[in-house]
Amino acid sequence: MIASVLPTYNRAPLSFVKGEGSWLIEADGRRFLDLGAGIAVNALGHAHPALVAALTEQAGNLWHTSNLYHIPQQEALADKLVAHTFADTVFFTNSGTESCELAVKMVRKYWHDKGHPGRVDLIAFEGSFHGRSSAGIAAAGSEKMTNGFGPLLPGFTHLPWGDLEAVEAAITDHTAGVMIEPVQGEGGIRPATDQFLKELRALCDAKGIMLILDEVQCGMGRTGKLFAHEWAGITPDVMLVAKGIGGGFPLGCVLATEEAASGMTAGTHGSTYGGNPLACAVGNAVMDHVADEAFLSEVNRKAGFFRQKLEALVALHPDVLESVRGQGLMLGLKCKAPNADLVQAGYVSLVATVPAADNVVRLLPPLTITDDEIAEAIERLDQAASAVARQHMSEPA
């Protein structure tokens, strides 16, 4: 008999009932160090006082009105995002998946209104993840994402990661733009090099097409800049944001230049819940913390400390671990043993991590993690890696 909750997840046998900063507390009282942060969502950790206060205050006043009316909290958050980024305008969604849908619509509508209705094709990259909607899975293109869900939304070309020559060769008169994650998350914590992003921006400019960045997982301070593309010194035309911007409350958005958004006039898109007062009250509180330069400086310092400790951990377990990759507090352990084994052993050692493609274990802690908690994380990962090593030594050859 099918479960009352549709069984589309392979869930760990854990039920967390409380969160405190970097910690998750299981129903039986065990305290887990959270190195997943809800898959890069809980940017300020669990039950952050500022977020609790913002949500509680707003909940006592007004939850929802719909976008039939002005929403002051939404306008305040849009103003902050515009002030801190390349963007001229913002549309609020509930998730990264919805942000992907709008980005695709926005770019295609732009070309339609410019008199080029045939410019609908988007170039994307192997290993990418842009959500689970029709546009999202078509943009990713992998068999795992698309099998059984045809016919797929047409108009997507998938190229090898980091191959600029392939991008240039694939651009035609039907190309509307290029969509890329500056750091692939689900794809195995694979950062695009600064040089590649610079050259990709220059190529898009030369060909007169849009650059769409998906910063759903790598944005909102995760890499030590407010957004990851800032490291390369470039700006996109359109950008997808979600996850960390709500600090755990469902919130996403699409940021765009005035030119890129010019086709999105009244009636061309909408969202019932997107940017409602509750979500934006929390989003404003998140932005007030994460956009602060001193906060981002601390993220970079802690990231360097964490990475140094992880490199030493890899050296201690050469049969289990291969290397460290990533940027900021978006890190990955490339494994030699199956990554699922390390994730499972981590649960025994009371540390929560997230698997990814390319046999990588993702480490996406709250950006508020402390030095002592990083040291504790290394101890628990060490225990987990030792357990995996023992497990594989005991297996028959």
Steps between C-alpha positions, in 0.01 A plus 500: 500500500633842406595736784285805572806711406587429135819287519722702266782536755742244643482649847751435777339341809520827693232734630630836613278694737711805589786705365747727678757684288714232333328216687204273429334310783345163426175384660703267723715790623816440295675819384624500139745754362327628188735531203214504252294798617194368322707484176646850535170649620558581868763764430476642854453163667196374685274727705715809450360764740472771232306271267275372777425861603430612141268205434320529832442872471370470144282200585326709760417767244438360153584170332379531144318735265604380149668716240178680420630766739826670592700305759734731694724217622541379142590844371753547782669168417504580128665834576771325703568246227520770234733708719739208557503342152506561125120483486251774421191297585391190694213252475432288810426129486467218754793286383797458270291287267251783451788740446630276220159499332483878502858545379429283196178689430666837549783437256273354234250784539779753463596367157138464394434865575819602321368342179695174522239238603726220379765581762382250758795264550699494822844350550550313828764267640539134586475439874275799554193515722232762451205352686238233440250685282460448126745778417737394779537138394525597134778744588688231695437234238641202689339158471447491877298821486304445180431126469127438474400865493486565126428673280759742630481875455703561184769757442788390726851400396731330753874549478805372692574690820743787451542458122493850352579381147195272512285796610623717214442221249146439630378860469266549205247758384248315720704533823340718766756455776726286717394367842762394753560445872824679597550205738313180422340360814315180415761444229770445762621841627668598173595869484534666163835677481506878512663496158224288350228726639680811371537345154140379502375851584715644221372239254137573588568871448670437167213283378231724646339232717398481866704357787276336761662400829343246735616598849228313685753290691823701471351844570412694815849503649567130454834554319613800706357762265132590502483322163758263355540677165649799681827308537539510122415868478211448259127562505218298342191624318269276702562311826312231690503524882331290771603270788709721732304818432213377718719348771262203512178674399396422138620795294665550164537767238623592156728801469537673163624806323236740371582395143472126567168547679352733241257240364349418839211744511178482705330164457798312355584315824368459852519312828236467770740460791819644351639782713223499758541700825616204710764386252636847437514592868738208546685577177566855613649373826721255309625773266580732790746238627637332190561813293718648775868511398619404848274193492635397158855552619433257784356246253826518305713464809304200626502347153878512490521341844251227405675423173840472668355251748330305220825475302663346806204262533544385140869431569401287802259286298650444154299180446168676565552860389663642188483880515322815617325725251275804501502861611418675825269289715381307195745213526513142380693190593579301188491139619678181398258286701130539409384842619178346634711295742657815643161670533359198684805470726460869574154437640653250745758764594222759541594720205262575212638547146351498149594268212556631147597372157857403410529303826517819707372574850383859533586709806264798514496613863317805627706808424489569874692183591769569761866398503431257786217344299728466197753320719223275632384436142848381405507261798165351403594473131824332608298244696273445201790459256668253738178298515480491121862386479433217747185403312684465171793316657259240637322444169603191300728574206 
